[in-house]
Amino acid sequence: MAKSMRSKREKRLRAIRRDIVATEPTVLKKEAAKLAAQEAALAAPKLIVKSPFSRTTMDTSASTSNDDTKMGMQVLLLFIFLH
């Protein structure tokens, strides 16, 4: 009885695999369409986008990154000192 159930299950799995292999070209078509859309987007003319940030905001962010670097060095030195 178990062998009969096992062979039926194997037949179903083979049928499912055949269906998947038979429908694979649609997957390839979708992939080709996606690649074509990406190529068209890359070939399109670039749009000019103005930055919403002012110059003073950029100066502030530069000083913040310097503070982060100093903090990172302090943590690194503390780690080296403790180990």
N, C-alpha and C positions, 0 to 999 in steps of 0.2 A: 504494500500500500504506500509506504513512504517513497519507494523508488518511483512509483507512478506520479506522485505529487511533485517530486523533484524534477522529473523529466518534463512535466507540464510547465513548471516554473522556468526551467531552462529554455523551453520553446518560446514562452512569452518574452523572456529576456532577449532571445535572438531576434524576435519580431520587432521589439522596441529598438534594438540596435540597428536593424535594417531601416526602420523608419527614420531614425536620427541621421544615418548616413545618406539616405535619400533626400532629406530636407536640408542638408548642409549647404547646398548652393544658395539658399535664401540668406543664410548667415553671411556667406561671402558677398552677396549683393549688398547687404546692409553695411558691411565693412567697407566695400568699395564706395558706397554713397557717402559714408562718413568721411573717408579720406578725400573724396572730391569736394565736399563742403569745406573741409579744413584748407585744402589748397586754394579754393576760391576766396576764402576769408583772408589768407595770407597774401594773395595776389591783389586784393582790393587796395585802393589808395588809402594811405594813412590819414587819420583825422587828427587835427590839432586840438589838443586838450590843454586848457590853461589850468595851472595849479591853483587850488583854492587857498594855499598857504601864502602868507606874506613873507618878506625877507626877515623880519624880526622873529617870526616863529621859527625859521630855520636856524637863526643864531641861537635861540633858546634851546632847540633840540641838540645842537652841537655841544653846548655847555653841559647839558644833561648826560650826553654820552661820555663826556670827559669824567663827570662825577661817577658814572657807572664803572668806568675803567679803573678809577682810583679805588672804588669799593672792592672791585674784583681783585686787585693787587693786594689789598689789605687782607681779604679772605684767604688768598693764596699763601701769603706770608704766615698768617695764623695757622693754617693747615700744616705748613712745613715745620713751624715751630713746635706744634703739638706732637708731631710724629717723628 
